[in-house]
Amino acid sequence: MAATLAPHSVEDVLELLRSRGGRVTTSRRVLLAALFEGGPHRTAEELAGEVQAQLTDVHLSTIYRNLDELERLGVIVHSHLGHGPATYHLASETHGHLVCEQCGTMLEVPEELFAALVRAARATYGFVVDARHFAVVGRCSACAALPARARGDVPAASRAEVSGSL
């Protein structure tokens, strides 16, 4: 998994931006404050709403450009948690994700859970996996414990019967 910078404050990130020739703008400062003060896993649209509550003239495209730059610098990470839009969080708070396809529950898990997958992909295929970027989709313990009919599962034989009758 990729190394991250682990910034501890808005000022740490602003100093990093300055050291790399980036400009410190009011919209960047407000976006960074939202990332540090809010919870993880927020979409660009949610972050834009927080920024626009203070700076009404900041366009969504500005938010996306800033998020791209912050990700390029290793300050934030975006993740795909199922079928919805990408979500963002600080790279210092990296973790893996398990998402229940039945009820939508999302579990944050230590990156180490995926260590064997990361090693196997590299050793076998020369591929470097970034497990922070995606969610493993399946069923949470509560949904897995439900009988198949309560979960909405239909056995393959029943599916064939249903499709044959259409």
NUTOR-200368 format. One record per residue (C-alpha): x, y, z; residue in one letter. Coordinates in pm, whole numbers, plus 50000, padded with zeros to 5 digits. Layout:
XYZa ...
***
This chain:
500005000050000m 501225034749922a 503035055450183a 501165085750307t 502195118850459l 500025118650772a 499415155950806p 498295166351152h 496735200151081s 495505223950815v 498735243850862e 500855212550795d 499095207850462v 499335244650371l 503075243450437e 503345212650213l 501415230749940l 503705261049967r 506835239249958s 505605223249634r 504865256849473g 501135255949534g 499015285749624r 497215288849952v 493725301049870t 490765307450095t 488815279149931s 491685254649992r 491935265550354r 488165260850409v 488195227150228l 491095215350444l 489295226750757a 486245206450647a 488435175750591l 490135178850930f 487065188351133e 484425166350972g 484015129050963g 485535106150705p 483885093150391h 482355124350249r 481695129349882t 482965158949683a 479415172249679e 479145170250059e 482495187750099l 481435213949845a 478315220550052g 480445226450360e 482785249850172v 479905268050000q 478245274150338a 481175297750405q 482205307650053l 479135308349830t 481035315249509d 483205283549517v 482225260649229h 482135222649252l 484885220748989s 487175240049227t 486495214349497i 487335185649258y 490565202649146r 491615208049506n 490745172249601l 492795159349306d 495765180649412e 495505169749775l 495345133449668e 498345137749437r 500285151749733l 499275121849949g 497195142350192v 493855125450121i 492625092749978v 489445086049786h 487595053249815s 484775036549626h 482355022449881l 479995002449668g 477875018249395h 477825054449514g 480195083149439p 483785083249562a 484325094349919t 487335112450064y 489235111350391h 492635120850527l 495455097350428a 496555096050791s 493285078350868e 493665050950608t 491835018450652h 490064992150449g 486334989550394h 483774961650404l 480324970950271v 477184950150311c 475404947149979e 472154939450161q 471764966950422c 474554991150327g 476464988550654t 480064999550608m 482814986550835l 486215003050859e 488894976550904v 492664978550949p 494584978150622e 496444947650755e 493324927050686l 494234929150317f 497974922750365a 497864887250227a 496004899049915l 498504927249865v 501474903249898r 499924876949671a 499054901849396a 502594915549399r 504344881749416a 502164864449158t 501334892448915y 503734920748998g 500644941649073f 500614966549359v 497174967949522v 495944999549692d 493324984449923a 492325018950051r 490755026849714h 487955001349708f 485514983349933a 485084946149960v 481384940049910v 479584911350076g 477194906450367r 477534918450723c 477104892951002s 473484903051065a 472434899450700c 474464867450654a 472624852150952a 469194858050796l 467524829150613p 467904831550234a 464244841250178r 464434869550436a 467574882750263r 465814882549928g 468004854749789d 466354831449544v 468054797849486p 469274791649130a 466584765149069a 463874789649168s 465364816348942r 465204792248648a 461604783848729e 460694820648752v 462464830248428s 460954800248247g 457474811348341s 457904846448202l 
***
